Amino acid sequence: MILSENGILPYMKKGSFLIDHTTSKPNLAEKIHKECSKVGVYSIDAPVSGGDIGAKEARLVIMCGGDS
């Protein structure tokens, strides 16, 4: 829903942050970052680990990556 034809990216203001919590392959995060950079949006890759059990037990972990 970020990069699709009806995705959110074209509607984001320059200088805003897109925080992506999906857990996917690194090349998708790189593609999102590249497209965000073209329009002046900061991209943070922030997948969540722990799954349903981690959520129920309040043990989720969010890992973040992006430009300094």
C-alpha positions in Angstrom: 0.0 0.0 0.0 3.0 2.3 0.0 4.2 1.9 -3.6 1.0 0.6 -5.3 -1.0 2.7 -7.7 -3.3 3.9 -4.9 -0.5 3.9 -2.3 0.2 6.5 0.4 3.5 7.9 -0.9 2.1 10.4 -3.4 0.0 12.0 -0.7 2.8 12.4 1.9 4.3 15.9 2.5 8.0 16.5 1.8 9.9 16.1 5.1 7.5 13.6 6.6 8.4 10.2 7.9 7.2 6.9 6.6 7.6 4.2 9.2 7.2 0.7 7.7 6.4 -2.0 10.3 6.1 -4.9 7.7 8.4 -7.8 8.0 9.7 -8.4 4.4 12.8 -9.0 2.4 15.5 -6.3 2.6 15.2 -5.4 -1.1 11.6 -4.2 -0.5 12.8 -1.9 2.2 15.5 -0.6 -0.1 13.0 0.0 -2.9 10.7 1.9 -0.5 13.6 4.0 0.7 14.6 4.8 -2.8 11.1 5.9 -3.8 10.7 7.9 -0.6 14.0 9.7 -1.2 12.8 10.8 -4.7 9.9 12.8 -3.1 11.7 14.0 0.0 10.1 11.6 2.5 12.2 9.9 5.2 11.8 6.2 5.3 12.4 4.1 8.4 12.3 0.3 8.1 11.0 -0.9 11.4 9.9 -4.6 11.3 8.3 -6.1 14.4 9.3 -9.5 15.8 7.5 -11.6 18.3 4.3 -12.6 16.5 0.9 -13.2 18.1 2.4 -14.9 21.2 4.8 -12.0 21.7 2.0 -9.5 21.4 -0.2 -11.4 23.9 2.7 -11.5 26.3 3.8 -7.9 25.7 7.2 -9.0 24.3 7.4 -7.5 20.9 10.6 -6.0 19.6 10.9 -3.3 16.9 14.2 -3.1 14.9 14.8 0.2 13.1 16.9 1.1 10.2 17.3 4.3 8.0 19.5 7.2 7.2 21.1 9.1 10.0 
